[in-house]
Amino acid sequence: MELAYAGLHQLCAPLLDLRDRRPPLQSEALAVAFGDRAGSPPDRFLVGMAVLNLLAEAAEEQPVLCVIDDGQWLDQASVQTLTFASRRLVAERVGVFFAVRDPESTPAWRGPAELPVAGLADEDARALLDATVPGRLDERVRDRIVSETRGNPLACRPPGARRPRPPGWSARPAGRRVAVGSRPQLAATGEVTADRATRAHDSLTPQEANIAGLAGSGLTNAGIGARLFLSPHTVEWHMRKIFTKLAITSRRQLRPADGT
């Protein structure tokens, strides 16, 4: 079952505090579309104009970049609204990028400038496998993986492979900690010590890991936003997710490992 405007709501969530600055008809249409108010299905033109003006309002503070990945899975109401708004951006400091598996499958995707992205070359896919698979991978197995994944980097990256970590940063989840110097002795006794920080970091998206590293260096939400071209509200939204994933309660627990 498709949920109308679900994708649009996820994209606009950090900007909803600006919604009431819109003309009443647009604000009402957006509120009904997002389920904040009861009413008949809203006029899609009003929803589209509300989103266009919402993005333009946010861009008054700083440039806005909207990145919609796997656009082929979006509900049709969100697709139509986002493409409607993106085609009407002229002088606003707003950029919209859609990543779609097959643009020709949905008429709404046709029109904006396109940049086809092909799979990795076989040599690059092999290099990715060598960099992410621990130990030595049998060449026949590697060649079969490269052949069957057709250069898709996500498919080439095996389950459980670790993301690169920002230099000089380590997460510090609350709970039992084991001093780094004591781990060899514990290992010698046969006790297994789980690296919770590594596992917790692996659950972060690249954007969250970047924000966590900047927060750990002492930047405020406003400072992080200025560095990454995000609003402070968006940074705060990401920080809440980071705190939940890392099971931490303070920004001090994000400080670099060499800061102790």
TAMORA-V420812 format. One line per field, one symbol per residue. phi: phi as a letter, one per 20 degrees, with the letter a starting at -180 (. if undefined). psi: psi as a letter, one per 30 degrees, with the letter a starting at -180 (. if undefined). burial: # if it has 24 or more other C-alpha atoms within 12 Angstrom, else .. Layout:
# TAMORA-V420812
phi = ???
psi = ???
burial = ???
This chain:
# TAMORA-V420812
phi = .edfmffffffegfdffeffefggfffffffffemecerfgffffffffffgffffffffeagccdddelgfefffffgffffgfffdfcdfecdcdddcfbgffcgfffpfgdcfdefffgffffffffedefmeegfffffffffeelnfffffefgnfeffdgfmcbfcffofcdggfefgffffenfedfefffffffeefgffffffffffeoffgffffffdlcfgffffffffffgffeldcbfffdfgfeee
psi = kkjkgeeeeeefefgfffefflkeeeeeeeeeeggfllllklkfeeeeeeeefeeeeefeelkkkkjjlhfffkleeeeeeeeeeefgkdfkikkkkkjkejfffjeffkelkkjkjllkleeeeeeeeeffkkakkkeeeeeeeeeffhgjeeefjlkfkklkkkkgkklillakkkkeffeeeeefffkkjkieeeeeeffkleeeeeeeeeefffkleeeeeeeghlleeeeeeeeeeeeeefhlfkffffllegg.
burial = ...##.###.######.##..#...#########.......#.#.##############...####.#..#..##############.#..#.###.#.#..#....##............#..##.###.#.........#..##....###..###....#.##..#####.......................##.#####..###########.#.#..##...###########.###.####..######....
